[in-house]
Each structure stands twice: as C-alpha cells, then as structure tokens.
C-alpha cells in the first residue's frame, strides 16, 4: 500500500509538471488563425447568452457541451439572434474533462484549429488548462473568453484544477480517464 501511495505521488508530480509545461507551451503560441468556433461548457444561462452574443458579433458557430436543457438552451440562443445550423449541442459530458474528450472527433471533423472557450470566470482556470492539454494535444488552440459570473461565482480550488490537469494529462497519454477507471473499481468492490 505504501508503494502505491509513493507511486501515485510520483505520477501526480510528473503529471503536474507535464501539465504546466503544456500550458506554458500553448500559452506562448500565437494564434494559428482566427477562431473558427465558440465552445461553451454549458450549465448556466449566463454562459450561453454570452456565447450567443459572441456568435452574433463574430458570425461564428457555437458548440455547447452539456448545459441547459436542449429546448431551453435553443430558446436562449434564439432570443439572442442565433439559431439553425449556427448552433449545435452535445450532452455526453458529465464534467470538464469530458467536455473536451467527448467532442474531439467532432472538432476534428469540423477541422477546428482554434476555438474560443466560453465559461464562467470562476471555472476558466480549470477549463482552459484541461482544454489546452486535451485539445492542444490534437493541435487545437484554445483561447479563453471568460464570462463574469457575478453572484453565481463558485471559485475552484487549486487542488481541483491540479487534479483535472492530471486527469487530462493521463487521458492524453493513455486514452483513459483515470476517474472512470477508479469509479469502476469501486463499483465492483475491487480494492483501490
């Protein structure tokens, strides 16, 4: 058990180092081209309204990952003047890592090389780090477009940001989500 803990600490330190290297590497790159898509980590109306305004202003398509119910979300975009083929939604993701991993194939199919990431200012450090690691590993540049969350802000701890960065690095290296693997072992009663 002690050896497992030491190994997990080493893997964690390596993951954090790789994650920070990746973030610094991608943060210093200049945009390859103008953004081609607005990518929203949904769930809050203020995020989707902001994304709709950006879409209208820049004439860009929007892809919402998770978020409001499909009908309500479409109504929000419609009120803001965005509809039809300019808006697409996906409800596969259950968390921030999955926002990116479940949609990489679609982003590749759309030939997206640069996206604007819309999420709350309180969630942006974690979402942009995960996005830069996961999407960046596939050559997609992620540019943050944070939204002021005002009274709805729930600031995330550095530990939560680091844990998701580590999950992202492990996913890039292995194609597996360590959280899913751990939860599967817990469900079947296997020792961790």
Beta strands, then each sheet from edge to edge (+ up, - down):
strand 1: 37-41
strand 2: 61-65
strand 3: 87-90
strand 4: 114-120
strand 5: 141-147
sheet 1: 3+ 2+ 1+ 4+ 5+
end
